[in-house]
Amino acid sequence: MKASMLRTAAAAIRDIMVANKDYLTALDQQNGDGDLGITMVQGYSALAQMLEQETEQDLGKLFMKCATRFNDAAPSTLGTITSFVLMGMAKALKGKTEASLEDMTAAYEAGLALMMEKAHSKPGEKTILDSLEPAARALRANLDKGAAQALTAAAKAATEGSEATRTMKSVHGRAAYYGEKSLGLLDGGSVAGRLIFEALTHIAG
């Protein structure tokens, strides 16, 4: 990855979030604040706009700017959580103007680790992590197959992880108040995570 590819990725994620805004909102209204679609569109639109004008080539600095911009544009729980992932990636990519698939996978793993630490969360708790973490494992397992195949595997794993949230009870945020009633419901955050990898698969192919 180079800075130019990050711009392409941000634009693709923005577009898929815009296309699914109402769907994400409807999912979130089942047991959340109902602002998920707005949060994702605002956050990724802000990133795409910033990156279109940004001249920085250092990926570490660029991801840190993305973290700050996302947090400012999407002041919500998921916005903050997303910024943690970007911050973790920024630290791992510091000083790099070009990153291999292995570099990006390691950075993504570092981002997820920071997110779990800061949010006191782990897989199995009906959150975005339930799609993001399986995607990370799929990326790691498919490094030798190239970016396109690795991202395809990651997208499949993210989809399966998201679907699995139907069997989980919510334990974080407003959704936690629903307890047993959250069983059977698809977690909106996990769908947002799945959409990220779907978008990346499209541009990698």
C-alpha positions in Angstrom: 0.0 0.0 0.0 1.0 3.6 -0.7 -0.8 6.8 0.1 -2.6 6.8 -3.2 -4.1 3.4 -2.5 -5.3 4.5 0.9 -7.2 7.3 -0.9 -8.8 4.8 -3.2 -9.7 2.5 -0.2 -11.3 5.4 1.8 -13.4 6.4 -1.2 -14.6 2.8 -1.7 -15.5 2.4 1.9 -17.3 5.8 1.9 -19.3 4.7 -1.1 -20.4 1.4 0.4 -21.4 3.1 3.6 -23.5 5.7 1.8 -25.2 2.9 -0.2 -26.0 1.0 3.1 -26.7 4.0 5.3 -30.4 3.2 5.8 -29.8 -0.5 6.3 -27.2 0.2 9.0 -29.5 2.7 10.7 -32.4 0.2 10.7 -30.1 -2.5 12.3 -29.0 -0.1 14.9 -32.5 1.0 15.8 -33.2 -2.5 16.9 -31.1 -2.2 20.1 -28.8 0.8 19.8 -28.9 4.5 19.3 -30.0 4.4 15.7 -27.1 6.5 14.5 -24.8 3.9 13.0 -25.5 4.7 9.4 -24.9 8.4 10.0 -21.7 7.7 11.9 -20.2 5.6 9.2 -21.1 7.9 6.4 -19.8 11.0 8.3 -16.6 9.3 9.3 -15.6 7.8 6.0 -16.8 10.8 4.0 -14.5 13.0 6.1 -11.6 10.6 5.6 -12.1 10.4 1.8 -12.3 14.2 1.6 -9.2 14.7 3.7 -7.1 12.2 1.8 -8.1 13.7 -1.6 -6.2 16.8 -0.5 -3.5 15.3 1.6 0.1 15.3 0.3 1.7 13.3 3.2 3.3 10.1 2.0 4.4 8.6 5.4 1.7 6.0 6.0 2.2 6.2 9.8 1.5 9.9 9.8 -1.3 9.5 7.3 -3.1 6.9 9.4 -2.7 9.1 12.5 -4.3 12.0 10.6 -7.1 9.6 9.6 -7.6 8.6 13.2 -8.0 12.2 14.4 -10.2 13.1 11.5 -12.5 10.1 11.9 -12.9 10.8 15.6 -13.7 14.4 15.0 -16.2 13.7 12.2 -18.0 10.8 13.9 -18.2 11.6 17.6 -19.8 8.3 18.7 -18.7 5.1 20.4 -18.1 3.4 17.1 -16.3 6.5 15.8 -13.9 6.4 18.8 -13.4 2.7 18.4 -12.6 3.1 14.7 -10.1 5.8 15.6 -8.3 3.4 17.9 -7.8 0.9 15.1 -6.4 3.6 12.9 -4.1 4.8 15.7 -2.7 1.3 16.2 -2.1 1.0 12.5 -0.4 4.4 12.5 2.1 3.3 15.1 2.9 0.1 13.3 3.4 1.9 9.9 5.5 4.8 11.2 8.2 5.8 8.8 6.9 3.7 5.9 5.9 5.2 2.6 5.1 1.8 1.1 3.8 -1.3 2.9 3.5 -4.9 1.9 0.4 -7.1 2.5 2.2 -8.6 5.5 3.0 -5.1 6.8 -0.6 -4.0 6.5 -1.9 -7.2 8.1 0.5 -6.7 11.1 -0.6 -3.1 11.3 -4.3 -4.1 11.2 -3.6 -6.7 14.0 -1.9 -3.9 16.0 -4.9 -1.7 15.5 -7.4 -4.4 16.7 -5.2 -5.0 19.7 -5.3 -1.3 20.6 -9.1 -1.3 20.1 -9.6 -4.2 22.4 -7.4 -2.7 25.0 -9.0 0.7 25.0 -12.6 -0.5 24.6 -12.2 -3.4 27.0 -13.8 -5.7 24.4 -13.2 -9.0 22.8 -14.7 -11.2 20.1 -18.0 -12.8 21.1 -19.6 -9.7 22.6 -21.8 -8.8 19.6 -19.8 -5.8 18.3 -17.9 -4.8 15.2 -15.0 -6.8 16.5 -16.9 -10.0 15.6 -16.4 -9.2 11.9 -13.1 -7.4 12.1 -11.2 -10.1 14.1 -12.1 -13.1 11.9 -11.1 -10.9 8.9 -7.6 -10.4 10.5 -7.2 -14.1 11.0 -8.2 -14.8 7.4 -5.7 -12.2 6.1 -2.9 -13.8 8.2 -3.8 -17.3 6.9 -3.8 -16.2 3.2 -0.7 -13.9 3.0 1.0 -16.1 0.5 -2.0 -15.9 -1.9 -1.7 -12.2 -2.7 -3.9 -9.2 -1.8 -6.9 -10.1 -3.9 -7.4 -13.6 -2.6 -6.4 -12.6 1.0 -9.0 -9.8 1.0 -11.6 -12.2 -0.5 -11.0 -14.6 2.3 -11.1 -11.8 4.9 -14.5 -10.6 3.5 -15.9 -14.1 3.7 -14.7 -14.4 7.3 -16.1 -11.0 8.2 -19.5 -12.0 6.8 -19.5 -15.3 8.7 -18.4 -13.5 11.9 -21.2 -10.9 11.4 -23.8 -13.5 10.9 -22.7 -15.3 14.1 -23.6 -12.2 16.2 -27.2 -13.4 15.9 -26.4 -16.1 18.5 -24.7 -13.6 20.9 -26.1 -11.3 23.7 -25.0 -7.7 23.7 -22.8 -6.7 26.6 -21.7 -3.2 25.7 -23.4 0.2 25.5 -27.1 0.7 25.2 -27.6 -2.6 23.5 -26.6 -4.4 26.7 -29.8 -3.3 28.3 -31.7 -5.6 25.9 -29.9 -8.7 27.3 -31.7 -11.8 26.1 -33.8 -9.8 23.7 -30.7 -9.1 21.6 -30.5 -12.8 20.7 -31.4 -13.4 17.1 -30.6 -9.9 16.1 -27.8 -9.1 13.6 -25.3 -6.6 15.1 -25.1 -3.4 13.0 -21.5 -2.7 13.9 -20.4 -6.1 12.7 -22.2 -5.4 9.4 -20.2 -2.2 9.1 -17.1 -4.2 9.6 -18.2 -6.6 6.9 -18.9 -3.8 4.5 -15.4 -2.4 4.9 -13.9 -5.7 3.6 -16.4 -6.0 0.9 -15.3 -2.6 -0.4 -11.7 -3.5 -0.1 -12.3 -6.7 -2.1 -13.9 -4.7 -4.9 -10.9 -2.4 -5.4 -8.3 -5.3 -4.9 -10.0 -7.3 -7.6 
